[in-house]
Amino acid sequence: MSEFEKKILEFKEKIKVVKNLPELNKINSEIFGKNGIINLEFKKLGSLSPDERKNFAASINSSKKELTEFFSKKSTEILDKEIIEKVNKEKIDITLPEKDFKIGKVHPVSQVIDEISCIFSEIGFSVEEGPDVENEYNNFTALNTPENHPAKDMHDTFYLDQDMKTLLRTHTSPVQVRTMLKGSPPFKIIAPGRTYRSDSDQTHTPMFHQLEGLHIDKDINMGHLKGCLNYFIKEFFEVEKIKMRFRPSHFPFTEPSAEVDIGYRIENNKIIIGEGDKWLEILGCGMVHPNVLKNCKLDPNKFQGFAFGIGIDRLAMLKYGINDLRSFFECDYRWLNHYGFDPLDVPTNYRGLSR
């Protein structure tokens, strides 16, 4: 037996007892590498005669093929064994919840919308929605807004065409127009959604959230409006008593119109909503203007109603102690982790709206 054949047998024995791929790869280099046994043996061909060279090369190639197959078989064996060990070690029951699952947070705006919807659903209001991109008629004209009203100026409204006929809605009031045009009384709806105005500072952003409320029926009066808002404010701020006043105001789409203030006091540098010697404005409201009813194909002599508009972002700031409106839209996870809500903590009146 030649020296080469002895080394081949030695490598076969080494391969048989190898336990892992790094060791096997090391043996592979010793056999097939640049300075491996196969290449060193091929280098001897130059010193042989043509007849000897042919037989010697055939012997080397045969040994090379044999070792390659032996090596490949062992490699497959090791890989299969590692996979089986890994599967047995890391066996997972896919019906179990993820161990490292991190629960996300519900944004305060989404939470407040859910809270408000929950409150008004208890007294018969349904939720309506409308498009963010509106036409000028629904956003202004149908709501009795004069042609020269400042709200129509380009520095206040985001227009999407040169004719100023298409725009990003400046309030959610167009939803009440769409609702009245497509149906028949009575109407009892709330309409939460995004609105847009060209304004930006600590308490204003170009995009914000608003909620419109509307109740149209026969013999509706300001007393119904006051009772509705009194109920809402107490439920939302989760207080037993509320000090509330109506201040005369002006909105093109309501007559009479009012701003609603609620009492509060400062205690330990915190705003305590409910009663106190200070007043805080929280929303605007009024009886729906007869012209709005006419524009929506309703007879103002037969039907009356009230409407109110609430700034959702501002209510969230008041209730949860958030002092800068711009932080609502900065996508800062640390902020959301602090002010956000458990996604399973769904607002309900019977067990409390908030945490």
C-alpha positions in Angstrom: 0.0 0.0 0.0 1.4 3.4 -1.0 1.8 6.3 1.3 -1.0 8.2 -0.5 -3.4 5.3 0.0 -2.5 5.2 3.8 -3.3 8.9 4.1 -6.6 8.4 2.3 -7.6 5.7 4.9 -6.5 8.0 7.7 -8.7 10.8 6.4 -11.6 8.5 6.1 -11.3 7.5 9.7 -11.0 11.2 10.7 -14.2 12.0 8.8 -16.1 9.1 10.4 -15.5 10.5 14.0 -16.1 14.2 13.2 -18.8 15.8 15.3 -19.4 19.2 13.7 -19.1 21.2 10.5 -16.1 23.4 11.5 -14.0 20.2 12.1 -15.2 18.7 8.9 -14.3 21.9 7.0 -10.8 21.8 8.4 -10.3 18.2 7.1 -11.7 19.3 3.8 -9.0 21.9 3.5 -6.3 19.3 4.4 -7.7 17.1 1.6 -8.8 19.4 -1.2 -7.1 22.7 -0.3 -4.3 24.4 -2.2 -1.7 22.6 -0.1 -4.0 19.6 0.5 -3.0 15.9 -0.1 -4.8 15.7 -3.5 -3.0 18.8 -5.0 0.4 17.6 -3.6 -0.1 14.3 -5.2 -1.1 15.8 -8.6 2.2 17.8 -8.5 4.1 14.5 -8.8 2.7 13.9 -12.3 5.4 16.0 -13.9 8.2 13.6 -12.9 6.5 10.5 -14.4 6.6 9.0 -17.8 3.4 9.3 -20.0 2.3 5.7 -19.3 2.9 6.0 -15.6 1.2 9.5 -15.5 -2.0 8.1 -17.0 -2.4 5.3 -14.4 -1.2 7.6 -11.5 -3.7 10.4 -12.4 -6.6 7.8 -12.7 -5.7 6.6 -9.2 -5.7 10.1 -7.7 -9.0 11.0 -9.4 -10.6 7.8 -8.1 -9.4 8.6 -4.6 -10.6 12.2 -5.0 -14.1 11.1 -6.1 -14.3 8.6 -3.2 -13.3 11.2 -0.6 -15.7 13.8 -2.1 -18.6 11.4 -1.8 -17.5 10.3 1.7 -17.2 14.0 2.7 -20.6 15.0 1.2 -22.3 12.1 3.0 -20.8 13.1 6.4 -21.6 16.7 5.8 -25.3 15.8 5.2 -25.3 13.6 8.2 -24.0 16.4 10.5 -26.5 19.0 9.1 -29.4 16.6 9.6 -28.3 15.9 13.1 -28.0 19.6 14.0 -31.4 20.4 12.6 -33.0 17.6 14.6 -31.3 18.7 17.8 -32.3 22.3 17.1 -35.9 21.4 16.5 -36.1 19.3 19.6 -34.4 22.0 21.7 -36.5 24.8 20.3 -39.8 23.1 19.9 -42.6 25.7 19.8 -46.3 25.3 20.4 -47.7 27.7 17.9 -51.0 27.8 19.8 -49.2 29.6 22.7 -48.8 33.4 22.7 -45.5 35.0 21.7 -43.2 35.2 24.7 -41.5 38.4 23.7 -44.8 40.1 22.4 -44.8 43.8 23.1 -48.2 45.4 23.4 -48.6 48.6 21.5 -50.4 51.7 22.8 -53.7 53.3 21.6 -53.1 57.0 20.8 -54.9 59.5 23.1 -56.9 60.9 20.2 -58.2 57.4 19.2 -59.0 56.8 22.9 -60.9 60.0 23.3 -62.9 59.4 20.1 -63.9 56.0 21.5 -64.8 57.6 24.8 -67.0 60.3 23.2 -68.7 57.7 20.9 -69.4 55.5 23.8 -71.1 58.3 25.8 -73.3 59.6 22.9 -74.3 56.1 21.9 -75.9 55.7 25.3 -78.3 58.5 24.5 -79.2 57.4 21.0 -76.6 59.1 18.8 -75.1 57.1 15.8 -71.7 57.7 14.2 -71.5 59.2 10.7 -68.3 59.8 8.6 -67.5 61.8 5.5 -64.5 62.5 3.2 -61.6 64.7 4.2 -61.6 66.2 0.7 -64.8 68.3 0.4 -66.5 70.6 -2.0 -66.9 74.3 -1.3 -70.7 73.9 -1.1 -70.9 71.4 1.7 -68.0 73.0 3.6 -69.2 76.6 3.4 -72.3 77.5 1.3 -74.7 74.9 2.6 -73.7 75.9 6.1 -74.8 79.5 5.6 -71.3 80.9 5.4 -71.2 84.3 3.6 -69.1 84.7 0.5 -66.8 87.2 2.2 -66.3 85.2 5.4 -62.7 85.2 6.6 -62.7 81.4 6.9 -62.9 81.2 3.1 -59.6 83.0 2.7 -56.7 81.0 1.2 -54.5 81.7 4.3 -57.0 79.9 6.4 -58.2 77.1 4.1 -56.3 74.5 2.1 -57.7 74.6 -1.4 -56.9 71.9 -3.9 -57.7 73.8 -7.1 -57.4 77.3 -8.5 -61.2 77.7 -8.7 -61.4 77.2 -4.9 -64.1 74.6 -5.3 -62.3 71.6 -3.7 -60.6 71.8 -0.4 -59.6 69.9 2.8 -62.5 70.3 5.1 -62.1 72.9 7.8 -64.6 71.2 10.2 -66.6 68.1 10.3 -69.9 70.0 9.8 -70.1 69.0 6.1 -71.0 65.5 7.4 -74.2 66.9 8.8 -75.0 68.4 5.4 -74.4 65.0 3.7 -76.4 63.2 6.3 -79.4 65.4 6.0 -79.3 65.4 2.1 -79.3 61.6 1.9 -81.9 60.9 4.5 -85.0 62.1 6.3 -85.6 63.3 9.9 -85.1 62.6 12.7 -81.3 62.8 12.7 -79.2 62.1 15.8 -75.6 61.8 14.9 -72.0 62.5 15.9 -69.3 62.9 13.2 -65.6 62.5 14.4 -62.8 63.0 12.0 -59.7 64.9 10.8 -60.0 68.6 9.8 -57.5 71.0 8.3 -56.7 74.7 8.7 -53.6 76.7 8.0 -52.5 77.3 11.5 -49.6 76.0 13.7 -48.5 76.8 17.3 -48.6 75.2 20.7 -52.4 74.9 20.7 -53.0 74.7 16.9 -51.9 72.3 14.2 -52.6 72.3 10.4 -54.4 69.0 10.9 -56.5 68.3 14.0 -59.5 66.3 15.1 -63.0 67.5 15.6 -66.4 66.0 16.4 -69.7 67.4 15.1 -73.0 66.6 16.9 -76.4 67.1 15.3 -80.0 66.4 16.5 -82.8 67.3 14.1 -86.5 66.5 15.0 -89.7 68.2 15.8 -89.9 70.6 18.8 -86.2 70.5 19.6 -85.0 73.5 21.7 -82.0 74.9 23.6 -83.1 72.9 26.7 -82.4 69.7 24.9 -79.0 71.0 23.9 -78.1 72.0 27.4 -79.2 68.7 28.8 -77.3 66.7 26.2 -74.0 68.7 26.8 -74.4 68.5 30.6 -74.7 64.7 30.4 -71.7 64.5 28.0 -69.4 66.7 30.0 -70.0 64.9 33.3 -69.6 61.5 31.7 -66.4 62.5 29.8 -64.6 64.1 32.7 -66.0 61.4 35.0 -67.4 63.9 37.6 -70.7 63.8 39.5 -71.3 67.6 39.2 -70.5 70.1 36.6 -70.6 73.9 36.6 -71.5 75.0 33.1 -72.5 78.2 31.4 -73.5 79.3 27.9 -72.0 82.5 26.5 -73.6 84.2 23.5 -71.4 83.8 20.3 -71.8 83.7 16.6 -71.5 80.9 14.0 -72.9 81.2 10.5 -74.6 77.8 10.8 -76.4 78.2 14.1 -78.8 80.8 15.6 -78.7 81.4 18.4 -75.1 80.4 19.0 -73.2 79.9 22.2 -69.7 79.0 23.6 -69.8 76.5 26.4 -67.6 77.1 29.5 -67.1 74.8 32.4 -65.9 75.5 35.9 -62.6 74.4 37.2 -60.1 75.1 39.9 -56.3 74.7 40.3 -55.3 72.2 43.0 -51.6 71.1 43.5 -50.8 72.6 40.1 -53.4 70.5 38.4 -56.7 71.5 36.7 -59.7 70.0 38.5 -62.7 69.9 36.2 -66.2 70.3 37.6 -66.6 73.2 40.0 -64.5 76.2 40.9 -64.1 79.9 40.4 -62.4 79.8 37.0 -64.0 79.2 33.6 -62.7 77.1 30.7 -64.1 77.2 27.2 -64.5 73.7 25.7 -66.9 73.8 22.7 -69.3 75.8 20.5 -72.9 75.0 19.9 -76.3 76.4 18.9 -79.6 75.8 17.2 -79.3 74.9 13.5 -79.8 78.0 11.4 -83.0 77.8 9.3 -81.0 78.5 6.1 -79.0 75.4 6.8 -82.2 73.3 7.1 -83.4 74.9 3.8 -80.1 74.1 2.0 -80.5 70.5 3.2 -84.1 70.2 1.8 -85.8 70.4 5.2 -88.7 72.6 6.3 -87.5 74.9 9.1 -91.2 75.5 10.2 -91.5 71.8 10.8 -88.1 70.7 12.0 -85.6 72.2 14.4 -82.4 71.0 15.9 -79.2 71.7 17.6 -75.5 71.2 16.7 -72.2 71.4 18.5 -68.6 71.2 17.7 -65.9 69.7 19.9 -62.1 69.8 19.5 -61.1 66.2 20.2 -57.4 67.0 20.6 -58.1 69.8 23.1 -60.4 67.5 25.2 -57.6 64.9 25.3 -55.1 67.6 26.5 -57.5 68.7 29.2 -58.4 65.3 30.5 -55.0 63.7 30.3 -52.7 66.6 31.2 -51.0 67.0 27.8 -49.6 70.5 27.4 -48.5 70.7 23.7 -50.8 69.8 20.8 -47.8 69.4 18.4 -46.6 66.3 20.3 -49.7 64.5 19.2 -48.3 64.2 15.7 -44.6 63.8 16.3 -44.6 59.9 16.3 -42.5 59.8 19.4 -42.8 56.3 20.8 -41.7 57.4 24.3 -44.5 60.0 24.3 -47.0 57.4 23.1 -45.8 54.9 25.7 -46.4 57.4 28.4 -49.8 58.8 27.3 -51.1 55.9 25.3 -53.7 53.3 26.4 -53.8 49.6 26.7 -55.5 48.3 23.5 -57.7 46.0 25.5 -58.9 48.9 27.7 -62.0 49.6 25.6 -64.0 52.6 27.0 -67.4 51.5 28.5 -69.8 53.6 30.6 -70.5 50.8 33.1 -66.9 50.3 34.2 -65.4 53.7 33.5 -64.2 55.3 30.3 -60.5 55.7 31.1 -57.9 54.0 33.2 
